[in-house]
Amino acid sequence: MAVPRLRNYINGEWVDATTDNYNEIMNPARQELLCEAPASASTDADAAVKAAQDAFHDWRNTPPVARARYLHRLIELMEDNFDELSICQTKEHGKTIDESRGETRRGIEMVEVASGIPSLMQGYNLEDIAAGIDEHAIYQPLGVFCCIAPFNFPFMVPLWFLPFAVACGNTFVVKPSPRTPMSQTELFKLLDEAGFPPGVVNMVHGETEVADALMEHPDVQGVTFVGSTPVGREIYKKCGEMGKRVIAQAGAKNFIVLMPDAQIDQAMVSLTASFFGNSGQRCLSGANLLIVGDDSVYKQFLDKFVQSAAGIRVGDGLDESVQMGPLQNAASKQRILGEIEKGIQEGATLRLDGRKLNLVGDVPETCFLNPSVFENVHHEMTCAQEEIFGPVAGVLRAKDLDEALEVIAQCPYGNAASIFTTNGKWARQFRHEVVAGNVGINIGIVAPMAFFPFGGRKDSFFGTLHGQGRDVIRFFTDPQIVIERWF
């Protein structure tokens, strides 16, 4: 059978890319060829931006309540196709089907919140700022925006931005990750069915050439990005040079602190999901487990954590009994094997060795690792400081909360941090002092809901306004200040 080739979606039509360069998209669990995706050229990106720019005038003048109705229709279609959307994510990424269902649900929630745009983008006014003079702030859309999307949440992350952008009256171009392009193709089929006017939403598959073309295009007003810190820093710099707005949400090395009074049995499910969910390929994953307490507390907590991690069932994510899927590709596995070896060389002890595979079912080993746990990790080690982005946990110790906070402060990242405790004083001190954009109190995965911003500090975020919530509405609009007097 012929292998399907993905197409771009430009100006309301499915079109072939102007390239002969196609990448094979493999199912990482089964090593089966799913499709081929084009490495589009800059000319394809230019065509998408032109379509979006041409559509902007009429879309910007469409009343917000009318724009919201397209989103209402999209929500219906997403609900009707919930299972198919989730299965697609698991096939191309490898995550478990339950994790994909959660991603689909979060994506739908983004559209639901954005559909409230008639209230969300309201401005404000004051009568009689001086005698007979009134002043108004009116939030207006700016034009064409784009999203450069990551591989790890291929369906959800563009929905952090797209529905809010178009609800505000802008037009939009998505560049899916070249590693996981199928989920956005399925979403754009639903966007097409929802009846958005041609040019309002566009999608161009591709790699660096397309990303650069979008960032450098004079008609693109702003860029949204989620990915690694090195790339995020470069995008932030380039957008600054081009005078564009930018949200660059980047890498992470998240700490979870266990205080001596933590209810460890109740916390264990949350901890293992945080460290090993999505195979550790999540910017909100736990990375460093920081245990506060004496030797007996440390041993008790560590033993339970290792036992729980060792019991995780690893295999094909479409198997409902599986709790962790493969890495997204073989290159990721090889990179993480190198990170594990580096940790051993630096003196950390590999308490649980995920290189010794124990897999559910008959699946090729190409992309699989089991959970790994390092102990005797010190905060200056590479494995404690640098993002691994895989199912590898590092366990550190601190004598008290003050020392724990000092250890976290020395990490260059500030995406998320959590504490498990029953002590309100400790919880408040942690929330008040820790430098992280998303903070959890007895929460392992600190994922903000769609109506709150997705935080990030230090090397985990570049920009001023964040994705989701009120921040993203402000990002996609600009206040026009009107001062008026009538004689």
Protein Blocks (a to p, Z undefined) as FASTA:
>chain_A
ZZddddddeehiacdddbfbdcddddfklopafbdcddddfklmmmmmmmmmmmmmmmmm
pcfklmmmmmmmmmmmmmmmmmmmmmmmmmmnopafklmmmmmmmmmmmmmmmmmmmmmm
pccddehkbghiacddddddfbjcdddddfklmmlmmmmmmmmmmmnopacdddddfklm
mlmmmmmmmmmmnopaehkaccdeddfklmmmmmmpmklmbdcddddfklmmmmmmmmmm
nopacdddddddddddddfklcfklmmmmmmmmmmgghlpafkbcfbdcdeddfklmmmm
mmmmmmmmmmpccddfklmkbcbdcdfbfklmmmmmmmmmmmmmnopacfbacklccdeh
jddfklgccddddehiafkbmklmpcfkpabdcddddfbfklmmmmmmmpmbffbccddd
fbfklmmmmmmmpccfbdcehiablcddfkbccddehjlbgcjbdgehjllmmmmpccdd
dddddZZ
